[in-house]
Amino acid sequence: MHPPAKLKLDDHELESRRRFFALGPDDLARLGALRPFAEEHTDGIIDAFYEMLLAHPETRKFFPDETTVRRVKKMQREYFLGIFGGVCDRAYAEHRARVGSTHEHIAMAPKWYLGAYRRYLELLHERLYAHFADPVEANLAYQSAQKLVYFDMSIAIDTYIAANLDALRRHQAAIRELSTPVIRVHDRVLLLPLVGTIDSGRAHQIMETVLTRVTDEQAKVIILDIAGVPVVDTKVAQHLLQTTAAVKLVGARTILTGISAQVARTIVQLGVDISAMDTVSRLQDGIELALAHVGKAITAKGA
């Protein structure tokens, strides 16, 4: 699993993060020298860490069986020892981003992630101060570890945010696609009923959808029904005109239906010229007009 594309982890970004967290070469060298300490205490720290996670009902559900527990403990040991590798380069940061992606993928909320790290630091603090006879050295070692752990946390949280934004964009795109359902009324006649607010993003989606369907269907007429659009202002009118102009370029014409008395007054008051498209008040009339444009007509049965 790779970091989301929107999470920038180039050399400049990493240097900026290291500088902000005051994580310097001395800190990394100090942590690298503590590798034997880490190897000695890793099992005890990991066991105590998971003891807390497994004791809490909200975090216990992420570890449904002993196989899962053994697997994540192994991964956690690798993560813990990585803190004492003495490096903080792009490969290190990308590994930390993958950790964040994994937690986001299993839907572990950031509150549990941050709470777990509190325990992580607590356990590390206890063992570092027991390891060093000099409290000053213990404090320096703990500060260096704390800087790197906070650095890790920042990447993981940013990964959470990037993943959620990606999901939100996908959902919005799906909603926009569902909100522009082009219907084939008859051979070479299409209908697009518009419902809700039309902003710039949705207007672009409407134009792209209409042009694609008109071209694919080789349509001659597209009906835009705006009965479900609550507000028709200058921007909305301009969006409709732009769509009409684009449709005309591919050899089709536009009929605007669903124009209420209020919308008609608004368009006149705004001084928007919509003479480039046919306009009728009712959708039924628009369908009849569209059929007439392609040489068809609706007649009573038996007539």
Residue pairs with C-beta under 8 A, 6 or more apart in sequence:
1 98
1 101
1 102
1 105
2 94
2 98
2 101
3 9
3 94
3 97
3 98
3 101
3 159
3 162
4 101
4 159
4 162
4 163
4 166
5 166
6 162
6 165
6 166
7 97
7 155
7 158
7 159
7 162
9 90
9 93
9 94
9 97
9 155
10 90
11 90
14 88
14 89
14 90
14 93
17 23
17 93
17 151
17 154
17 155
18 24
18 88
18 151
21 147
21 148
21 150
21 151
21 154
22 147
23 88
23 144
23 147
23 148
23 151
26 144
27 143
27 144
27 147
27 148
28 86
28 87
28 88
28 144
28 148
29 86
30 140
30 141
30 144
31 83
31 84
31 85
31 86
31 141
31 144
31 145
31 148
32 84
32 85
32 86
32 87
33 86
34 84
34 141
35 81
35 84
35 85
35 86
37 84
37 127
37 128
37 131
38 80
38 81
38 83
38 84
39 81
41 127
41 131
42 77
42 80
42 81
43 77
44 127
45 80
45 120
45 123
45 124
45 127
46 73
46 76
46 77
46 80
47 73
48 119
48 123
49 76
49 116
49 119
49 120
49 123
50 63
50 69
50 72
50 73
50 76
52 116
52 119
53 59
53 60
53 62
53 63
53 116
54 60
54 63
54 69
58 112
59 108
59 112
59 116
62 106
62 108
63 69
63 72
79 99
82 92
82 95
83 145
83 148
83 149
83 152
85 92
88 148
88 151
93 155
96 151
96 152
96 155
96 156
97 155
97 156
97 158
97 159
99 152
99 156
100 155
100 156
100 157
100 158
100 159
100 160
101 159
101 163
103 113
103 156
103 160
104 159
104 160
104 163
104 164
105 163
110 157
110 160
113 153
113 156
113 157
113 160
114 153
117 149
117 153
120 149
121 145
121 146
121 149
124 142
124 145
124 149
125 142
128 138
128 141
128 142
128 145
129 135
129 138
129 142
131 138
132 138
132 141
176 201
176 202
176 205
177 205
177 209
179 195
179 196
179 202
179 205
180 192
180 194
180 202
180 205
180 206
180 209
180 210
181 192
181 193
182 190
182 191
182 192
182 209
182 210
182 213
182 222
183 190
183 191
183 192
183 193
184 190
184 191
184 217
185 191
185 223
185 287
185 290
186 290
186 291
186 294
186 296
187 294
188 217
188 218
188 219
188 220
188 221
188 294
189 219
189 220
189 221
189 223
189 287
189 290
189 291
189 293
189 294
190 210
190 213
190 214
190 217
190 219
190 221
190 222
190 223
191 222
191 223
191 225
191 283
191 287
192 206
192 209
192 210
192 222
192 223
192 224
192 225
193 225
193 227
193 228
193 283
194 206
194 224
194 225
194 226
194 228
194 229
195 228
195 229
196 202
196 228
196 229
196 230
197 229
197 230
197 231
198 206
198 229
198 235
198 236
198 239
200 235
200 239
203 236
203 239
203 242
203 243
206 239
206 243
207 239
207 242
207 243
207 246
210 222
210 243
210 246
210 247
211 246
211 247
211 250
213 219
213 222
214 222
214 247
214 250
214 252
215 250
219 252
220 251
220 252
220 253
220 293
220 294
221 252
221 253
221 254
221 255
221 290
221 293
221 294
222 247
222 252
222 253
222 254
222 255
223 254
223 255
223 256
223 257
223 283
223 286
223 287
223 290
224 240
224 243
224 254
224 255
224 256
224 257
224 277
225 257
225 258
225 283
225 286
226 232
226 240
226 256
226 257
226 258
226 259
226 263
227 257
227 258
227 260
227 283
228 258
229 236
229 258
232 263
232 266
232 267
233 266
233 270
234 270
234 272
237 267
237 270
237 272
237 274
238 272
240 256
240 274
240 277
241 272
241 273
241 274
241 276
241 277
243 254
244 254
244 276
244 277
245 276
247 253
247 254
248 254
248 276
253 277
253 278
253 293
254 276
254 277
254 278
255 277
255 278
255 279
255 280
255 286
255 289
255 290
256 274
256 277
256 278
256 279
256 280
256 286
257 279
257 280
257 281
257 282
257 283
257 285
257 286
258 281
258 282
258 283
259 267
259 279
259 280
259 281
260 281
267 274
278 286
278 289
280 286
280 289
287 298
288 297
288 298
291 297
291 298
